[in-house]
Amino acid sequence: MQRRIFDADHEAFRDTVRTFLAKEVLPHYEQWEKDGITSRDAWRAAGRQGLLGLAVPEEYGGGGNTDFRYAAVLAEEFTRAGAPGLALGLHNDIIGPYLVNLGTEEQKRRWLPGFCSGETITAIAMTEPGAGSDLQGIRTTADDRGDHWLLNGSKTFISNGILADLVIVVARTSPEGGAHGLSLLVVERGAEGFERGRNLDKIGQKAQDTAELFFHDVRVPKENLLGELGGGFVHLMNHLAQERLAIAVAGIAAAEHLLETTTAYVKEREAFGRPLSKLQHVRFEIAEMATECAVTRTFVDRCITDHSDGQLDHVHASMAKWWATELQKRVADRCLQLHGGYGYMTEYRVARAFTDGRIQTIYGGTTEIMKEIIGRSLLG
């Protein structure tokens, strides 16, 4: 089915993204995977190309375009290229809205120009060794010391953790338990007591640095409080819909690309004297995946349109996230099987997609959490 959510401007932007990938990313990606980290030069190149801060107001160096369809194009093309390591989506779609929507005028002028140029790489630190999807279990604390906060605690699985110059840290600023008493504090590179641990060794997305972060009596200036004191949980909930939609966009794009790749493969690969595509089982597998992708694409595109119009709620974002990423996982597994032994070789796209995509049903809220959110909305 022909997609109807993009116009000529979106497609022109798609060409820009593809050119950027071909020039600045793909020639270096294999080395980045070996290094376990991307190049800061690539971030600056993305800034020069206008790929950072798409929705940031122009007065701070951004694109000034809040149409989420541009972000969707960026996510789709990076996914199709098999290059999730350069985490522009995390920077733009997840962290950017916190800085734009919650930042004071002084904070925006201090942080957003570098955010848009690629000089300032960002991360958000929510997950802890003992608290993942359940944010109410966060133990990192920030004590009020008059003119500053004294931050103590640790975080783990933090994307961009090694490269980040600016980290939004979720911390408990009052002893009140549960969801109450959480605030967002911005910690900048070089802060005394802020240490980075291991660049974690993952099974996929190896070019994307993922780290442990430690905070030992870090003095965070009072002016680095982002949003309302004690409003951290509400701020997080208000911004999670876009994060989950962005993950869903990548999920269906990955599934579609794997289907295209595998369809071409079974037409060429022979078994028992004829192409795999002539075997009924293979044809049924392709037919089932194509139908599931088409149905999912229709729903995700509707969510993209609704979000661009300011109408997407957290329930439908959760539906899109869990369904699209679980589909991605199923399609990756089935496509790898259809590739046979070659599918297990990392030189084949399907093998890398299998390991790169496995995290999709976990980060941004697990599938189980998504179902709980949906269930509560229906059943109370």
C-alpha positions as CSV (number, residue, x, y, z in Angstrom):
1,M,0.0,0.0,0.0
2,Q,1.3,3.5,-0.9
3,R,2.0,5.5,2.2
4,R,0.2,8.9,2.4
5,I,1.7,10.6,5.3
6,F,4.8,12.1,3.6
7,D,4.9,15.0,1.1
8,A,7.7,16.2,-1.3
9,D,9.5,18.0,1.5
10,H,9.7,14.9,3.6
11,E,11.0,12.9,0.7
12,A,13.6,15.5,-0.1
13,F,14.7,15.3,3.5
14,R,14.9,11.5,3.1
15,D,17.4,12.0,0.3
16,T,19.4,14.3,2.5
17,V,19.5,11.6,5.2
18,R,20.6,8.9,2.8
19,T,23.4,11.1,1.4
20,F,24.6,11.7,5.0
21,L,24.5,8.0,5.8
22,A,26.5,7.1,2.6
23,K,29.1,9.8,3.2
24,E,29.5,10.2,7.0
25,V,28.3,6.9,8.6
26,L,28.5,3.7,6.5
27,P,32.2,4.0,5.5
28,H,33.1,4.2,9.2
29,Y,30.5,2.0,10.8
30,E,32.5,-1.3,10.9
31,Q,35.3,0.5,12.7
32,W,32.8,2.0,15.1
33,E,31.4,-1.4,15.9
34,K,35.0,-2.6,16.7
35,D,35.7,0.4,18.8
36,G,32.3,0.2,20.7
37,I,31.7,3.9,20.1
38,T,31.0,6.4,17.3
39,S,33.0,9.4,16.3
40,R,32.4,12.8,17.6
41,D,33.2,14.0,14.1
42,A,30.0,12.2,12.8
43,W,27.9,14.1,15.4
44,R,29.4,17.4,14.2
45,A,28.7,16.4,10.6
46,A,25.1,15.7,11.5
47,G,24.8,19.1,13.1
48,R,26.2,20.8,9.9
49,Q,23.7,18.8,7.8
50,G,20.8,20.0,10.0
51,L,20.0,16.6,11.3
52,L,20.2,17.6,15.0
53,G,17.6,19.6,16.8
54,L,15.0,19.3,14.1
55,A,12.3,20.5,16.5
56,V,14.4,23.0,18.4
57,P,13.4,26.7,17.8
58,E,15.6,28.4,15.2
59,E,16.7,31.1,17.7
60,Y,18.7,28.4,19.5
61,G,20.2,26.9,16.4
62,G,17.6,24.3,15.6
63,G,15.4,23.5,12.6
64,G,12.3,25.0,14.2
65,N,10.1,22.2,12.7
66,T,7.9,20.3,15.1
67,D,6.5,18.0,12.4
68,F,7.4,14.6,13.8
69,R,7.3,13.1,10.3
70,Y,10.8,14.4,9.7
71,A,12.0,12.5,12.8
72,A,10.2,9.4,11.5
73,V,12.1,9.7,8.2
74,L,15.4,10.0,10.1
75,A,14.6,6.9,12.2
76,E,13.5,4.9,9.1
77,E,16.6,5.6,7.1
78,F,19.0,4.9,9.9
79,T,17.2,1.6,10.6
80,R,17.2,0.6,7.0
81,A,20.9,1.4,6.8
82,G,21.6,-0.9,9.8
83,A,23.3,2.0,11.7
84,P,21.6,2.3,15.1
85,G,24.9,3.2,16.8
86,L,24.8,6.9,15.9
87,A,22.0,7.6,18.3
88,L,20.5,10.7,16.7
89,G,17.0,9.6,17.6
90,L,17.9,9.4,21.3
91,H,19.4,12.9,21.1
92,N,16.6,14.5,19.0
93,D,13.4,12.7,20.0
94,I,13.9,11.7,23.6
95,I,16.3,14.3,25.2
96,G,15.5,17.3,23.0
97,P,11.9,17.7,24.2
98,Y,13.0,17.8,27.8
99,L,15.4,20.6,27.1
100,V,13.0,22.6,24.9
101,N,9.8,22.0,27.0
102,L,11.2,22.2,30.5
103,G,14.3,24.4,30.2
104,T,14.4,28.0,31.4
105,E,15.4,30.7,28.9
106,E,18.9,30.7,30.4
107,Q,19.2,26.9,30.2
108,K,18.1,26.9,26.5
109,R,20.6,29.5,25.5
110,R,23.3,27.6,27.4
111,W,22.7,24.1,26.1
112,L,20.7,24.1,22.9
113,P,23.2,25.7,20.5
114,G,25.7,22.9,21.2
115,F,22.9,20.4,21.1
116,C,22.1,21.4,17.6
117,S,25.6,21.7,16.3
118,G,26.7,18.3,17.6
119,E,29.3,19.8,19.9
120,T,27.2,18.7,22.9
121,I,26.1,15.1,22.9
122,T,23.4,14.2,25.4
123,A,22.1,11.2,27.5
124,I,19.3,10.6,30.0
125,A,20.1,8.5,33.1
126,M,17.0,6.8,34.4
127,T,17.9,3.1,34.8
128,E,19.7,1.9,37.9
129,P,21.1,-1.5,38.9
130,G,17.9,-2.1,40.9
131,A,15.4,0.0,39.0
132,G,14.5,-0.3,35.4
133,S,11.0,0.1,34.0
134,D,9.8,0.8,37.6
135,L,11.0,4.4,38.0
136,Q,9.5,4.5,41.5
137,G,12.4,2.3,42.7
138,I,15.1,5.0,41.9
139,R,17.6,5.4,44.7
140,T,19.9,8.0,43.4
141,T,19.6,11.0,45.7
142,A,20.2,14.8,45.5
143,D,20.4,16.6,48.8
144,D,19.6,20.3,49.0
145,R,22.8,22.1,50.1
146,G,21.6,25.7,49.7
147,D,23.2,26.9,46.4
148,H,23.6,23.4,45.0
149,W,22.4,19.8,45.0
150,L,24.7,17.0,46.3
151,L,24.1,14.1,44.0
152,N,24.9,10.5,44.9
153,G,24.1,7.2,43.2
154,S,24.7,5.1,40.1
155,K,23.0,4.5,36.8
156,T,23.5,1.7,34.2
157,F,22.6,0.9,30.6
158,I,22.9,4.6,29.7
159,S,23.0,5.1,26.0
160,N,25.6,7.7,24.9
161,G,27.0,7.3,28.4
162,I,30.6,7.6,27.4
163,L,30.3,10.4,24.8
164,A,27.7,12.5,26.6
165,D,28.6,16.0,27.6
166,L,25.2,16.6,29.1
167,V,23.3,14.0,31.2
168,I,19.8,14.4,32.5
169,V,19.8,12.5,35.8
170,V,16.6,11.3,37.5
171,A,17.2,11.6,41.2
172,R,15.2,11.6,44.4
173,T,15.2,15.2,45.8
174,S,13.0,14.4,48.8
175,P,12.7,11.3,51.1
176,E,9.1,10.9,50.0
177,G,8.8,7.4,48.4
178,G,7.2,6.1,45.3
179,A,6.7,8.4,42.3
180,H,6.9,11.5,44.5
181,G,10.1,13.4,45.2
182,L,11.8,12.7,41.8
183,S,13.4,15.6,40.0
184,L,15.5,16.0,36.8
185,L,19.1,17.4,37.3
186,V,21.4,18.1,34.4
187,V,25.0,17.0,35.0
188,E,27.7,18.4,32.7
189,R,30.9,16.8,31.6
190,G,33.8,17.5,33.9
191,A,31.7,17.8,37.1
192,E,33.8,16.7,40.1
193,G,32.7,13.3,41.3
194,F,31.0,12.3,38.1
195,E,32.6,9.2,36.8
196,R,31.9,6.9,33.9
197,G,32.3,3.1,34.3
198,R,32.5,0.4,31.7
199,N,31.5,0.8,28.1
200,L,29.2,-2.2,28.4
201,D,29.7,-5.1,26.0
202,K,26.3,-5.8,24.4
203,I,25.1,-8.5,22.0
204,G,24.0,-5.9,19.5
205,Q,24.2,-2.2,18.6
206,K,27.9,-2.4,19.4
207,A,28.8,1.0,17.9
208,Q,26.5,2.7,20.3
209,D,28.3,3.4,23.6
210,T,26.3,2.2,26.6
211,A,27.8,2.9,30.0
212,E,27.6,2.8,33.8
213,L,27.6,6.2,35.4
214,F,28.6,7.0,39.0
215,F,27.9,10.1,41.0
216,H,30.0,10.7,44.2
217,D,29.1,13.9,46.0
218,V,28.6,15.7,42.7
219,R,27.8,19.4,43.2
220,V,25.0,20.2,40.8
221,P,24.2,24.0,40.6
222,K,20.7,24.9,41.5
223,E,20.2,26.4,38.1
224,N,20.7,22.9,36.6
225,L,17.3,21.7,37.9
226,L,15.2,20.9,34.8
227,G,11.5,21.5,35.2
228,E,9.7,21.5,38.5
229,L,11.2,20.4,41.8
230,G,9.6,17.1,42.6
231,G,8.0,17.0,39.2
232,G,10.3,14.5,37.6
233,F,7.9,11.5,37.4
234,V,5.2,13.6,35.7
235,H,7.8,15.1,33.3
236,L,9.0,11.6,32.4
237,M,5.5,10.3,31.8
238,N,4.6,13.3,29.7
239,H,7.5,12.7,27.4
240,L,7.5,8.9,27.1
241,A,4.8,8.8,24.3
242,Q,7.2,10.3,21.8
243,E,10.0,8.0,22.9
244,R,7.9,4.9,22.5
245,L,6.5,6.1,19.1
246,A,10.1,6.6,17.9
247,I,11.0,3.1,18.9
248,A,7.9,1.8,17.1
249,V,8.9,3.6,14.0
250,A,12.3,1.9,14.0
251,G,10.6,-1.4,14.7
252,I,8.3,-1.5,11.7
253,A,11.0,0.0,9.5
254,A,13.4,-2.8,10.5
255,A,10.8,-5.5,9.9
256,E,10.0,-4.2,6.5
257,H,13.6,-4.0,5.5
258,L,14.3,-7.5,6.7
259,L,11.3,-8.7,4.7
260,E,12.6,-7.0,1.6
261,T,16.1,-8.5,2.1
262,T,14.8,-11.9,2.7
263,T,12.4,-11.9,-0.2
264,A,15.3,-11.1,-2.5
265,Y,17.4,-13.8,-0.9
266,V,14.8,-16.6,-1.3
267,K,14.4,-15.8,-5.0
268,E,18.1,-16.3,-5.6
269,R,19.0,-19.1,-3.2
270,E,18.3,-22.6,-4.5
271,A,17.5,-25.9,-2.7
272,F,16.6,-29.2,-4.3
273,G,17.2,-27.8,-7.7
274,R,14.9,-24.8,-7.5
275,P,14.7,-21.4,-5.8
276,L,13.6,-21.3,-2.2
277,S,10.8,-19.0,-3.3
278,K,9.1,-22.0,-5.1
279,L,8.6,-23.9,-1.8
280,Q,5.1,-23.5,-0.4
281,H,6.4,-23.1,3.2
282,V,8.7,-20.3,2.2
283,R,5.9,-18.6,0.3
284,F,3.6,-18.8,3.3
285,E,6.3,-17.4,5.6
286,I,6.8,-14.4,3.3
287,A,3.0,-13.9,2.9
288,E,2.4,-13.9,6.7
289,M,5.2,-11.5,7.4
290,A,4.2,-9.2,4.6
291,T,0.6,-9.1,5.9
292,E,1.7,-8.4,9.5
293,C,4.0,-5.6,8.3
294,A,1.3,-4.0,6.2
295,V,-1.2,-4.0,9.1
296,T,1.4,-2.7,11.5
297,R,2.6,0.0,9.1
298,T,-0.9,1.3,8.8
299,F,-1.3,1.7,12.6
300,V,2.1,3.2,13.1
301,D,1.6,5.7,10.3
302,R,-1.7,6.8,11.9
303,C,0.2,7.2,15.2
304,I,2.8,9.4,13.5
305,T,0.1,11.6,12.0
306,D,-1.7,11.9,15.3
307,H,1.5,12.8,17.1
308,S,2.4,15.4,14.5
309,D,-1.1,16.9,15.2
310,G,-0.6,16.7,18.9
311,Q,-3.2,14.1,19.4
312,L,-1.3,10.9,20.3
313,D,-1.9,9.6,23.8
314,H,0.3,7.4,25.9
315,V,-1.9,4.3,25.5
316,H,-1.8,4.2,21.7
317,A,1.9,5.0,21.8
318,S,2.3,2.0,24.1
319,M,0.3,-0.1,21.7
320,A,2.5,0.9,18.8
321,K,5.7,0.3,20.8
322,W,5.0,-3.2,22.0
323,W,3.3,-4.4,18.8
324,A,5.9,-3.1,16.3
325,T,8.9,-4.2,18.3
326,E,7.5,-7.7,19.0
327,L,6.8,-7.9,15.3
328,Q,10.4,-6.8,14.6
329,K,11.7,-9.6,16.8
330,R,9.5,-12.2,15.2
331,V,10.4,-11.1,11.6
332,A,14.1,-11.1,12.4
333,D,13.9,-14.6,13.8
334,R,11.9,-16.0,10.8
335,C,14.1,-14.2,8.3
336,L,17.3,-15.5,9.9
337,Q,15.8,-19.0,9.7
338,L,15.0,-18.6,6.0
339,H,18.7,-17.6,5.4
340,G,19.8,-20.9,6.9
341,G,23.4,-21.0,7.9
342,Y,24.2,-17.7,6.2
343,G,21.8,-16.0,8.5
344,Y,24.1,-16.9,11.4
345,M,27.0,-15.1,9.8
346,T,27.6,-11.5,10.9
347,E,28.5,-10.4,7.3
348,Y,24.8,-10.8,6.5
349,R,22.4,-8.0,7.4
350,V,19.9,-10.3,8.9
351,A,22.3,-11.6,11.5
352,R,23.2,-8.0,12.7
353,A,19.5,-7.0,12.6
354,F,18.7,-10.0,14.8
355,T,21.1,-8.9,17.6
356,D,20.7,-5.1,17.1
357,G,16.9,-5.3,17.3
358,R,16.6,-7.5,20.3
359,I,16.8,-4.6,22.7
360,Q,13.7,-2.9,21.1
361,T,11.2,-4.8,23.3
362,I,13.2,-3.9,26.4
363,Y,14.3,-0.2,26.4
364,G,11.8,2.6,26.5
365,G,9.6,0.4,28.7
366,T,9.4,-3.4,28.3
367,T,6.6,-5.1,26.4
368,E,5.1,-6.2,29.7
369,I,5.0,-2.6,31.0
370,M,3.3,-1.5,27.7
371,K,0.6,-4.1,28.2
372,E,0.2,-3.0,31.8
373,I,-0.3,0.6,30.8
374,I,-2.9,-0.4,28.2
375,G,-4.6,-2.8,30.5
376,R,-4.9,-0.2,33.3
377,S,-6.4,2.3,30.8
378,L,-9.2,-0.2,29.9
379,L,-9.7,-1.9,33.3
380,G,-8.7,0.7,35.9
